[in-house]
Amino acid sequence: MNESYNLGSIDSIEDAVRLGISFEDQGRDFYLESAGNTSDPAAKDMFLYLAEEEKKHAQYLVNYLEGEILLFDNVSDAPDFKSAFSSEFVGDDIGEVGAMLAAMRLERKTEDLYKMLSKNADDAEQKKFFEELALVERGHYDLIDGFLESSTQFRMQT
């Protein structure tokens, strides 16, 4: 189910940005925990990469609240973790798959928030800032989805 945000339930753009910072911080914590719980080196690398991304995004938003808008140089600079995939998700332990599905949901939820902020932005520069954040979150969603697709294909071939 796709969650969306109504600015009417948030008092201001600043409150929405603070919500974004909270999402990014929670995402970072989640990815660090997931990295610590996985035995697959590629999954661990992907989770650590995403944790670092969330940290950067939170700082972008803090800077935004302080009046500085940072634009992104490159929307998709993610390494290819799929090629390093080495283990199957087997047995009753679906922890890694569950973590990846939760991560996809987190990325989608954050993307939706940034799309809403872009739609309600006061000027073109703000609109572009939030559009680019939404695109980065979509890229993270696609990265995780590709990793899951790679694991499914690997499993089917055994």
PECOR-V831917 format. One record per backbone hydrogen bond with DSSP energy under -0.5 kcal/mol. CO is the residue of the C=O (numbers start at 1). NH is the residue of the N-H. If there is no record, write none. Layout:
co=CO nh=NH
co=CO nh=NH
This chain:
co=1 nh=3
co=5 nh=7
co=6 nh=9
co=7 nh=10
co=12 nh=16
co=13 nh=17
co=14 nh=18
co=15 nh=19
co=16 nh=20
co=17 nh=21
co=18 nh=22
co=19 nh=23
co=20 nh=24
co=21 nh=25
co=22 nh=26
co=23 nh=27
co=24 nh=28
co=25 nh=29
co=26 nh=30
co=27 nh=31
co=28 nh=32
co=29 nh=33
co=30 nh=34
co=31 nh=35
co=32 nh=36
co=33 nh=37
co=34 nh=38
co=39 nh=41
co=40 nh=44
co=41 nh=45
co=42 nh=46
co=43 nh=47
co=44 nh=48
co=45 nh=49
co=46 nh=50
co=47 nh=51
co=48 nh=52
co=49 nh=53
co=50 nh=54
co=51 nh=55
co=52 nh=56
co=53 nh=57
co=54 nh=58
co=55 nh=59
co=56 nh=60
co=57 nh=61
co=58 nh=62
co=59 nh=63
co=60 nh=64
co=61 nh=65
co=62 nh=66
co=63 nh=68
co=64 nh=67
co=67 nh=69
co=68 nh=70
co=69 nh=71
co=75 nh=77
co=79 nh=81
co=81 nh=84
co=82 nh=85
co=88 nh=90
co=90 nh=93
co=92 nh=94
co=94 nh=98
co=95 nh=99
co=96 nh=100
co=97 nh=101
co=98 nh=102
co=99 nh=103
co=100 nh=104
co=101 nh=105
co=102 nh=106
co=103 nh=107
co=104 nh=108
co=105 nh=109
co=106 nh=110
co=107 nh=111
co=108 nh=112
co=109 nh=113
co=110 nh=114
co=111 nh=115
co=112 nh=116
co=113 nh=117
co=114 nh=118
co=115 nh=119
co=116 nh=120
co=118 nh=121
co=123 nh=127
co=124 nh=128
co=125 nh=129
co=126 nh=130
co=127 nh=131
co=128 nh=132
co=129 nh=133
co=130 nh=134
co=131 nh=135
co=132 nh=136
co=133 nh=137
co=134 nh=138
co=135 nh=139
co=136 nh=140
co=137 nh=141
co=138 nh=142
co=139 nh=143
co=140 nh=144
co=141 nh=145
co=142 nh=146
co=143 nh=147
co=144 nh=148
co=145 nh=149
co=146 nh=150
co=147 nh=151
co=148 nh=152
co=149 nh=153
co=150 nh=154
co=151 nh=155
co=152 nh=156
co=153 nh=157
co=154 nh=158
co=155 nh=158
